[in-house]
Amino acid sequence: WAPDGNDILFSGTADDIKLVALAVNLADRQVRTILGSPVPVTILDVNDQGTWLIIDEDTVNGVMAHPAGSDRDIDLTWLDSCWGPTLAPDNKTLIFTNGRGSSNYTVVTRTSDRSPLVTLGEGDARGLSPDGSWMAALVATPPGLFLYPLGTGSPRRLEQGPIVQIQNAQWFPDSQHVFLTGNESTGPLRCYRQAIAGGLPALIDVQGVETFSLLTLDGKAVLGLASDLKWYLFPLAGGEPRLVPGL
């Protein structure tokens, strides 16, 4: 409560991005901003003299590396928003997502000597192929899955076929196929197998899954949450799912 008892003070957001300090007046029920801040603000309390107790949150999503033989970590973050690092086969290059690169994010590489970023292309990095040749990335607008070569070659955009929204992408162990989860225009979340050489994604008929998670390393099963809110390993070739205890 405000000291005069006429307002309720609280923290809220209109854009799902940043909390701001707000007040609502009991008489006119109008909500107004009462404290502007470049960082999120949470109101904890207000005393009778009008002094506020608040938390201001300045969050940095960063990427760190610890080179072999070194006695310290190295900060490879660019600006304040990087995530999802993967170590390249040379053991000195990190591939990660730069949240400030564009509205779609960008997939970048940076070596542990803190050399400048090298941009592979737009998207949110989703994993390096097991043979170290390709980085998969999801692009929001227009939606699609892109593959960026780490060596020679040109970027590829895979055909989406009936999928209107790809939720996630992972690699099969042969490095020639990707495992996709996504939604068609109607129906539940489904999973697919797609060759990176070209062609449409092929539906994998896995029944009873509410949410897909990780593909097993051998590419034969996927961890999924069923309608009973328990986690199972669902064989991609068919058969009974196996309960995973402890999750």
C-alpha positions as CSV (number, residue, x, y, z in Angstrom):
1,W,0.0,0.0,0.0
2,A,1.1,3.6,-0.6
3,P,1.4,5.6,2.7
4,D,-1.8,7.6,2.0
5,G,-3.8,4.4,1.5
6,N,-5.1,5.5,-1.9
7,D,-2.9,3.4,-4.1
8,I,-1.7,-0.1,-4.3
9,L,1.9,-0.4,-5.6
10,F,3.0,-3.4,-7.5
11,S,5.3,-4.7,-10.3
12,G,4.0,-5.8,-13.6
13,T,4.7,-5.9,-17.3
14,A,2.7,-5.0,-20.4
15,D,5.1,-6.6,-22.9
16,D,6.2,-9.8,-21.1
17,I,9.8,-8.5,-21.2
18,K,10.5,-6.1,-18.3
19,L,8.9,-5.6,-14.9
20,V,8.2,-2.0,-14.0
21,A,6.8,-0.3,-10.9
22,L,3.1,0.5,-11.2
23,A,0.3,1.9,-9.1
24,V,-3.5,1.4,-9.2
25,N,-5.7,4.1,-7.7
26,L,-8.6,2.8,-5.7
27,A,-10.9,5.6,-6.7
28,D,-10.6,5.6,-10.5
29,R,-9.0,2.1,-10.9
30,Q,-6.5,3.4,-13.4
31,V,-3.0,1.8,-13.6
32,R,0.0,4.1,-14.1
33,T,3.7,3.8,-14.2
34,I,5.4,5.4,-11.1
35,L,9.0,4.4,-11.6
36,G,10.8,4.2,-14.9
37,S,14.0,2.1,-15.0
38,P,16.2,0.6,-17.7
39,V,16.2,-2.7,-15.8
40,P,13.4,-4.8,-14.3
41,V,12.1,-3.6,-11.0
42,T,10.3,-5.5,-8.3
43,I,8.7,-3.7,-5.3
44,L,9.1,-5.6,-2.0
45,D,7.7,-3.0,0.5
46,V,7.0,0.6,1.2
47,N,7.2,2.2,4.7
48,D,5.0,4.9,6.1
49,Q,7.6,7.6,5.1
50,G,7.3,6.5,1.5
51,T,10.7,4.8,1.2
52,W,10.7,1.9,-1.1
53,L,12.4,-1.4,-0.8
54,I,13.0,-2.7,-4.3
55,I,15.1,-5.2,-6.3
56,D,16.4,-4.1,-9.7
57,E,17.5,-6.9,-11.9
58,D,20.3,-6.5,-14.4
59,T,20.6,-9.9,-16.1
60,V,23.4,-10.9,-18.5
61,N,23.2,-14.1,-20.5
62,G,26.9,-14.9,-21.0
63,V,29.2,-17.4,-22.6
64,M,32.4,-18.5,-20.8
65,A,35.3,-20.7,-21.7
66,H,38.1,-22.3,-19.6
67,P,40.9,-23.2,-22.0
68,A,43.0,-26.2,-21.2
69,G,46.1,-25.3,-19.2
70,S,44.7,-22.0,-18.2
71,D,44.1,-20.9,-14.6
72,R,41.1,-18.7,-15.3
73,D,37.8,-18.5,-17.2
74,I,37.5,-16.3,-20.3
75,D,34.4,-14.3,-20.9
76,L,33.4,-14.5,-24.6
77,T,30.0,-12.8,-24.2
78,W,29.2,-10.1,-26.8
79,L,27.3,-7.2,-25.3
80,D,24.9,-8.8,-22.8
81,S,22.9,-11.5,-24.5
82,C,24.6,-14.8,-25.6
83,W,23.7,-18.4,-24.9
84,G,23.8,-22.0,-26.0
85,P,27.6,-22.5,-26.5
86,T,28.8,-25.6,-28.4
87,L,32.5,-26.5,-28.6
88,A,33.7,-27.0,-32.2
89,P,36.0,-29.9,-33.1
90,D,39.1,-27.8,-32.9
91,N,38.5,-27.5,-29.2
92,K,39.1,-23.7,-29.2
93,T,36.1,-22.3,-31.0
94,L,32.7,-21.8,-29.4
95,I,29.6,-21.6,-31.5
96,F,26.7,-19.8,-29.8
97,T,23.7,-17.5,-30.3
98,N,24.1,-13.8,-30.2
99,G,20.8,-12.3,-29.0
100,R,21.7,-8.8,-30.2
101,G,22.7,-9.7,-33.7
102,S,19.2,-9.2,-35.3
103,S,15.5,-9.7,-34.5
104,N,16.0,-13.3,-35.5
105,Y,19.3,-13.6,-33.4
106,T,22.5,-14.7,-35.1
107,V,24.6,-17.8,-34.9
108,V,28.2,-16.8,-34.3
109,T,31.6,-18.3,-33.6
110,R,34.4,-17.0,-31.3
111,T,37.7,-18.4,-30.4
112,S,39.1,-18.5,-26.8
113,D,41.7,-15.8,-27.6
114,R,38.7,-13.4,-27.7
115,S,39.0,-12.6,-31.4
116,P,36.0,-10.8,-32.9
117,L,32.8,-12.7,-33.6
118,V,32.3,-14.4,-36.9
119,T,28.6,-14.6,-38.0
120,L,27.4,-17.8,-39.6
121,G,23.9,-16.5,-40.2
122,E,20.6,-15.7,-38.6
123,G,18.8,-18.0,-36.1
124,D,19.0,-19.6,-32.6
125,A,21.7,-22.3,-32.5
126,R,20.3,-25.8,-32.0
127,G,23.2,-28.1,-32.1
128,L,26.3,-29.2,-34.0
129,S,26.2,-32.3,-36.2
130,P,28.1,-35.3,-34.6
131,D,30.7,-35.1,-37.4
132,G,31.3,-31.4,-36.6
133,S,30.3,-30.2,-40.1
134,W,27.0,-28.4,-39.7
135,M,25.3,-26.1,-37.1
136,A,21.5,-26.2,-37.1
137,A,19.6,-23.0,-36.3
138,L,16.0,-22.1,-36.0
139,V,14.9,-18.9,-37.6
140,A,11.7,-17.2,-36.4
141,T,10.8,-14.9,-39.3
142,P,10.2,-16.4,-41.8
143,P,10.1,-19.6,-39.7
144,G,12.5,-22.4,-40.8
145,L,15.5,-24.6,-40.0
146,F,18.8,-23.5,-41.4
147,L,22.1,-25.4,-41.6
148,Y,25.4,-23.5,-41.5
149,P,28.7,-25.2,-42.6
150,L,31.7,-24.9,-40.3
151,G,34.0,-25.4,-43.2
152,T,33.5,-25.2,-46.9
153,G,30.0,-25.2,-48.4
154,S,26.9,-23.0,-48.5
155,P,24.1,-22.5,-45.9
156,R,21.0,-24.6,-46.5
157,R,17.4,-24.0,-45.6
158,L,15.5,-27.3,-45.2
159,E,12.0,-27.6,-46.7
160,Q,9.3,-27.5,-44.0
161,G,6.5,-29.4,-45.8
162,P,3.4,-29.4,-43.7
163,I,5.1,-28.1,-40.6
164,V,4.0,-24.5,-39.8
165,Q,6.1,-24.1,-36.6
166,I,9.2,-26.0,-35.8
167,Q,9.7,-26.3,-32.0
168,N,13.1,-28.0,-31.9
169,A,15.7,-29.7,-34.0
170,Q,18.3,-32.3,-33.0
171,W,20.8,-34.4,-34.9
172,F,20.6,-38.1,-35.7
173,P,24.0,-39.8,-35.1
174,D,24.6,-40.2,-38.9
175,S,24.9,-36.4,-39.3
176,Q,22.8,-36.7,-42.4
177,H,19.4,-36.4,-40.8
178,V,17.7,-34.2,-38.3
179,F,15.0,-34.9,-35.8
180,L,12.3,-32.3,-35.8
181,T,9.4,-31.6,-33.5
182,G,6.7,-29.2,-34.7
183,N,3.1,-28.4,-35.4
184,E,1.1,-28.7,-38.5
185,S,-1.9,-26.4,-39.1
186,T,-4.0,-28.7,-37.0
187,G,-3.4,-31.5,-34.5
188,P,-0.9,-32.1,-31.7
189,L,2.9,-31.7,-31.6
190,R,4.5,-34.3,-33.8
191,C,8.0,-35.5,-34.7
192,Y,9.8,-35.9,-38.1
193,R,13.0,-37.2,-39.7
194,Q,14.5,-35.2,-42.5
195,A,17.5,-35.6,-44.7
196,I,19.8,-32.6,-44.9
197,A,20.5,-33.4,-48.6
198,G,17.0,-32.4,-49.4
199,G,13.4,-33.5,-49.5
200,L,10.4,-33.1,-47.2
201,P,10.3,-34.1,-43.5
202,A,8.9,-37.6,-42.9
203,L,6.5,-38.1,-40.1
204,I,7.5,-40.4,-37.3
205,D,4.3,-42.0,-35.8
206,V,4.9,-41.7,-32.1
207,Q,1.6,-41.8,-30.1
208,G,0.7,-40.5,-26.7
209,V,3.3,-37.7,-26.3
210,E,2.4,-34.3,-25.0
211,T,5.9,-32.8,-25.1
212,F,9.0,-34.1,-26.8
213,S,12.4,-33.6,-25.2
214,L,15.8,-35.2,-26.0
215,L,16.6,-37.7,-28.7
216,T,18.7,-40.6,-27.4
217,L,22.4,-40.6,-28.6
218,D,21.8,-43.7,-30.7
219,G,18.8,-42.0,-32.4
220,K,16.4,-44.8,-31.7
221,A,14.1,-43.3,-29.1
222,V,12.9,-39.9,-27.8
223,L,12.2,-38.8,-24.3
224,G,8.7,-37.6,-24.0
225,L,6.1,-36.4,-21.5
226,A,2.9,-38.4,-21.7
227,S,-0.6,-37.4,-20.7
228,D,-0.1,-39.0,-17.3
229,L,2.6,-36.4,-16.6
230,K,5.3,-39.1,-16.5
231,W,8.4,-39.3,-18.8
232,Y,9.0,-42.2,-21.1
233,L,11.4,-43.3,-23.8
234,F,9.3,-43.7,-26.9
235,P,10.9,-46.0,-29.6
236,L,10.9,-44.3,-33.0
237,A,10.5,-47.6,-34.8
238,G,7.3,-48.4,-32.7
239,G,6.7,-50.5,-29.7
240,E,5.9,-49.8,-26.0
241,P,7.4,-46.8,-24.3
242,R,9.6,-47.4,-21.3
243,L,9.1,-45.4,-18.2
244,V,12.0,-43.3,-17.0
245,P,11.9,-43.2,-13.2
246,G,13.0,-40.3,-11.2
247,L,11.9,-37.5,-13.6
